Amino acid sequence: MRILITGAAGFIGSALAHRLLDRGDAVLGYDNLNDYYDVGLKLARLDRLRPRAGFSFVQAALEDRAALDAALDDFKPQRVVNLAAQAGVRYSLENPRAYIDANIVGFLNVLEACRHRGVEHLVYASSSSVYGSNRKLPFAVEDSVDHPVSLYAASKKANELMAHTYSHLFGLPTTGLRFFTVYGPWGRPDMALFLFTKKILAGAPIDVFNHGRHTRDFTYIDDIVEGVIRTLDRVPGPDAGFDPLAPTPATSTAPYRVYNIGNHNPVQLSRYIALIEEATGTKAQKNLLPLQPGDVPDTEADVSALMRDTGYAPSTPVEVGIPRFVAWYRDYYGT
């Protein structure tokens, strides 16, 4: 297939591109290479992709409608995976307008581009943050997600609503994926595993929010990519069992689906840090702090819908994934 990946220089996007190229798909990467985090890392990911047969790349932003339209007109993708976004819960407290520009205006441009060019299937990144202040665990796609606690989360909920509108009005098949705390080699420097490993190896103290008591459904990158590919290959149709008198946010009478992609095995942050200490051979110095605004105490993914529909089964525990990341980090940075 011909597949366009936005955010292709990102953590998930670059890993997905490699897997699609491995199976013989043609991939166009689209990324604005912004400086939210180290551009050098993004370029290093791209450097691994550029020599590969079947890969091409366009540097532009989702907000640049003309550039996005031109990319689709030139490449003529059959399917699109939209992973480009302004990421980060905490940064959304500092720079909220960046989230409206990239995640709302940019996503509208993606929807319009797909609608007018007959794209077979749009898969897009949502986030576990949409569950907000929900305390019922595990989080299920059938649950209400009407109480976000950050603008980032609100923008991702908005993406799901916008996608449903286009699926309903124009018959555009869309699938939203709520990712749960992705980690692994080539990961994002603003994420906990990267930050903790960097500081622990440097002998610097780490900030441990909520005194390390909160839990996260940490999901290894290979399991995430597997879930993305399984959903990409399964174009949704209308749900014949959808009941408008008892509606669920996860399906519709339109060709629309939303899934969780997680490990379904939450780990307490203190345990996560202990595994980093083991992998680095260094004891962490900890600044124990309260929970940050915009953060949620616990996350756990109910992935039964994704397993039922695609056969998805996460297979990488943190005891395996964390040492793999630390080994990559030491090799990449020479520490």
N, C-alpha and C positions, 0 to 999 in steps of 0.2 A: 504494500500500500504506500501511498504518498501521505505523509503525516507532518503537519506543522506543529512544532512545540514552542510555545512562548515561554520565556524564562529558561531558555536552553543552556545558559551559562550558570544557572543556579544549581543547587545541590540535587534536588530531585530531577530537574529537567535534564541535566547532563547524564545522570545515571540512566534515566529512561531512554535517552537518545542512543546510548551504547547498546542497550538491550534490543531496541527496535532495529538498529543497524545489524546486530548479530543475526537476526532472523531474516534479513534481506529487504527490509523496508527502506524507502527513500525518506530522508528526514531533512526538513528545513528548520533550522534553529532561528529564533527571533528573540532578541534581548537588548535592552538599552544600556547594559553594563553600568548601572548607576553605582554611586559610591556609598550606599547604605552600609556595606561592609567591604573589606579589602578587594579592590578590583583585580589585584594581582592573582588572587585565588580564582576568580571567575575566568580570567584569561588563561590560567593554567588548566582549568577544566576544558576550556575551548581548544587549547593546544592539543589535547588528547583526542579531540573529536575531528579536528580539521583534516588530518591526513586520511580519514576513513572514507572509503568509497560510498557514495550515496548521501553524504552529508554536505549541506551548504548552510550559509549563515547570513543573516541580515541584522545589522545593529540599528535599532530604532525602538521607540517607546510605544506602548499601547495607546497612549493619548494622541499619538501622531496618526490620525485616521488615514491620511493619504499614503503614508508609508506602509501601514498595515494592509490597506486595500491593494496596494501595488504588489506586496509580497504574496498575497493570495492569488492575485491575477496571474503572476508570473509562475508560481509553483503549482497552482491548481491542486491543493490538498484534498484528499478524500475525507480525511478526519483531522480534527484539531484538538490538541491538548493544551489548555490554557493554565500554565503554572506561574506566569508572570504576575507579580503583585507587589505592592508595598507591604512587606512582612513586618512582624514584630508587634507584640502587645504593648510593651513599655514605650516604644518609640511613638506610638499613636497618641500618647499623652502629651508629647512634645511637639509633634508636627502633624496635626490632624488633617490638614489640607492635602498632604501627600497621599493619604489613603482615599480621599474622594477622587483625586486626579487619576491615580493608577487603578484603583479597585472598583470604582463606579463608572467614571467616564471611559476608562480603558476597557472595562468589561463590556460596556455598551457597544463600543467599537468592534469588539470581537463578535458579539452577537449579530450585529448588523452585517459584518463581513461574511459570516457563516450563512446567514439567512439568504443573502442575495447571490450566493455562489453555490447553493445546493450542497453544502457540506453534509456528509452522511451522518456524522456524529460529532458533537462537541462534548469533550470531557473537561471539567474544570476543577480547580482546587478550591474547596471550601476549607473548613477548619474545625477542629474540636472545640475551639473557643466559642462557637455559636451556642454551646450549651450553657455558657454564662454562669448564672447563680443557681442552676439546677443542682440539687444534692442527691437525687436518686441515682444510684449506681447499679449496674453499668449504664452509661448513656446509650440510649437506643434511638435509631433514626425515626421511630414513631413518636418520640417525646416532643413536647412543645419546646421551642427554642426562641421564646419571645422576650427573654430578659438578658441581653448581652451586657457585659460589664467593661467593655472597651470599644472604642470606635473601630478598631481592627475587626473585632467579632461582628459588630453591626454591619460592616461593609461586606463580610462574607455571607451573612444572612441575606443581605440585599442581593448578592449575586445569585443565591438560590431562587429568590423571588423573581428576579429579572429573567433567569433561565426558564423558569416555569411559564412566564408570560410568553416567551418566544416559542416554547414548545407547544403551548396552547393555541396561540394565534396563527403561527406559521408552520406548525408541524416539524420544527427543528428538533431532532432527538438530542437531548442533553442528559448528562450524568454528572452530578456533583459528588465530590469525594472529600469527606471530612477527615483530614489527616490528624493523627495523634502523635505528637512529639517525636518527630523523625530524627534519627541520629545515625552516625556511621562515618566511614572514610570519606573525605572530600566534603565534610559537613560545613554548616554555617558557623562563622566565628562568634556570632551573637548568641548562640545556643549554649545551654549549661555545660554540656560535655566538653565542648571546645574551650570555653572560658575556664572551667575547672582544671582541665589538663594543662593548659598553658600556664596558669598561675601556680599549680602544684609543682610542676617541673621547674619553675623559676624560683621556687621558695617563697612565693608571695601569698598572703592570706586570701581566702575566698569568702565571698558574701553568701551566706546560707540563709535564705529567706524561710519564714515560718519555722525557724529552728530545725529545718530538715525534716519536718513531720509530714509535709504534704506528699501525695503520691501522684505519679504520672504513668500513663500507659506508653512507655518508651517503645518505639517501633523502629526496627532496623531497616535501613534503606533498601536492601534487597527485597524484603517483604512488602514494602510500600510499592516498589516498582512492579512487582508481581501482581499486586492488586490493581494498579493502574492499567496494566496491559490486559488483564482479564476483563475489566470493565470496558476498555476501549474496543475490544473485539466483540462485545455484546451490545449491539445497538438496541436501545429500549424501544418498546412500543407501548401503547396504552395499556394500563392495568385493568384487565377485565373484571377483577374482583374489587376495584375501588368503590367504596361506599360514600357517596356525597353527604349522607346523613351522619356518618362517623368518619370524617376525613383524616388521613394520615399525611404528615409532611413529606413522607418518603416516596410516595408514588402519586399517580394522577390518572385521569382519563386521557391526558396528553402523553406523548412519548418522553417521559421524564422520570428520572430516578435520583435518589440521594443515598449514599452509602457511607458508613464508617470504615476507615482503614486504620486498624490498630493491632496491637499485639494481644489484646484481651487478657493482659496479665500485669496489672499495675505494680510499680515498684516504689517503695518509699525513697525520698531523696537521700536520706542518710545512708541507705544501702547502696544506692547508685554511687555516692561519693566513696564509700568503702571499696567498691570494685575498681574505681579509678586509682585509689591508693595502692591496691594490690597490683594493678597493671603497670603503674609507674614506679613502684617500689619506694614511694615517698609518702610520708604522713602529711595530711593537709592541715594548714593553720586556718581555723574557721572563725569568721565573724557571724555570730548567730543573730539574725534580724527578724522582725515581724513580717507577715505576708505583705507583699507589695500591692498597691492599688492596681486594679485591672487583672490581677492574677486570681485563679480559682484554687481552692484547697486540694481538690482531687479530680483526677480524670480516669475513666476506664471505658473502653470501647466495647459495646455489644456488636460483634461483627457477624451475627447469625444471618442477617439478610444477605450480606456479601458472600458468605460461605454457601448459603442456599442457592443463590443465583449464579455463582461463578466457580464454586469449588475452592475459593480462596482459603488458605490455611497458613497463618504466620508460623515460622519455624525457627526463628533466631532469638534465643534468650539473651538478656543483657550480659550474662556470664560469658557469652561468646562474642557479642557485638562490641562491648567496651574494649576488651583487649585488641580487637581488630582495629578500632579507631586509634587507640594509643600507639600501636605499631605504625599505622599510617602517619600519624602526627609526627612521630619521632623521625621517620624517614623523610617526610616532606620538609620539615624545618631543621633537620640535622641536629636534634637535641638528644 
